[in-house]
């Protein structure tokens, strides 16, 4: 299979997914507040990579489904992902996402300009509006899922998995992330960060794979060995994805990555790559690094020191090697399925976890 | 029918609903963070009145359903109501609900005690945890609904109504409430407040009635004249409920009502009763009232002045008359149904909208 066949599949999936999302918004007649309508569409202004819809679609195809029938479910997981981003961005006080202002920051500007609010009121208004916007998208994700063409009983099973299993796992991951941010570095363990990555990133990808498989072979998720294996595949991919995200959080290019350079250092984000660096750096550099982590006022020089140190001590290479080994694990699981075009597309999808700059 | 038959129905519904909710939490194995688990159970510590589950159940019974089959749906609407309260309380900076600390305030105390956070960090931690807790309950509401015993196709219809219609309406109502709070009193109109009440309070009650009716007669909500009529009944009841809530916000007893006395005055909450008072008070009293509204540092004397003024100018009596007339409208709709025990229980349920002190 040629590489551009995969690129073309991704592009088509993204276009079809976003077309379905725009169609949903255009037919949605129950948002009577203009500002809420604006904010809830904020992260859909331009189509994303749609990695999650692509995963769901490929797993459905691999298990005998067809693309058109799972379109609404694919759009639903993009919608689900988006509401969690909107709430995460409030919690993390992030200013930018995909190169544009985050929902709560943009909403606070609406408060300033349209309601003439002062700084504190505008901040509170922005956070409230983005919280409600996320709440609405959470509901829309479910509503879109309900429009998937399949047996009603199966849809109920998948919805229950989404809001009874994925959701508490993902939210536990977010809460663990918050708790870790208040945990001193010397008490943070590799296991805690792995668990956080599994819940915060792996759980949603795992759901996409399982839901796709179930829609493909029309068997409930729990008694569905294909769904379970593809779920494992997706968890491995999720761990690789998060490790690469953490690399980009230190070494990424702002224009490509869409977030300010060095934001993970400024936030003091508990990542595996940084924990590894702290375990490996000579005492003096470690001390300096600990003083930089979580300091909002870092110079370009400080960020350069942090990046250089992580590279020099070998943590960057080890993190990338670990990410690659998770992709390899994932691809071994994939090897249990008979060869096919869709299996090959899924293999290339898993390669995207590490070979990306955004 | 004796009055205590209705009381006993309400009590049984509350017990059965909360038993189902506790059972759900006990079987829910995917919350791995202790603090998140604590916060998400916060508002279920003691059983509530379960007015919404009672409405859903009675509408199901009136349309030919049975109580046991709709139990999960009844618990789901209580769960749905609760997540919206958790997020509202963050937005409104409310300290107390039902006589105990609100979720975000209690969560900030966890941050202080268990993570030794300072004041600002604890506040941010509390708000983040309560936001995630609410997000989790939103998902649980859906998951519980999915456990209702009925035709799968009907369940999909009801879930779609919940997250595709009710949810954006309710959130638009909350956003309108926020926007009104930043709108000067002289620009606030009766129509704006009525619309806010219809969306913020009426929409959920209307959903409870329609979902109950649909589960009872097993017809999809949109093509279901019983569901539509009971939905109208519930909207009228919702308006009466909110008007009574606004009365209690000024005249309520703190111990009974569960919120600090005069909180609506301190917040400057845009209520119909206060708008009426401002339209009626003599200029001097109106000026004084406008200075009190939204002032957090009010004395007992100030609150007494506000309450006395609202009573003396006739706004209290007019607000109560309006609430009563909405209950009357609701009961006229009910009169279109043939007489039965369940119709009588629903009538008594609608009487509860105005005859309550909490």
Interface residues (C-beta under 8 A of the other chain):
Chain A: X28 X30 X31 X32 X33 X35 X36 X87 X90 X91 X111 X115 X117 X121 X125 X128 X129 X131 X132 X134 X135 X136 X138 X139 X140 X142 X143 X146 X147 X151 X152 X153 X155 X156 X159 X160 X162 X163 X164 X165 X167 X168 X169 X171 X172 X174 X175 X176 X178 X179 X182 X195 X199
Chain B: X28 X30 X31 X32 X33 X35 X36 X87 X90 X91 X111 X115 X117 X121 X125 X128 X129 X131 X132 X134 X135 X136 X138 X139 X140 X142 X143 X146 X147 X151 X152 X153 X155 X156 X159 X160 X162 X163 X164 X165 X167 X168 X169 X171 X172 X174 X175 X176 X178 X179 X182 X195 X199
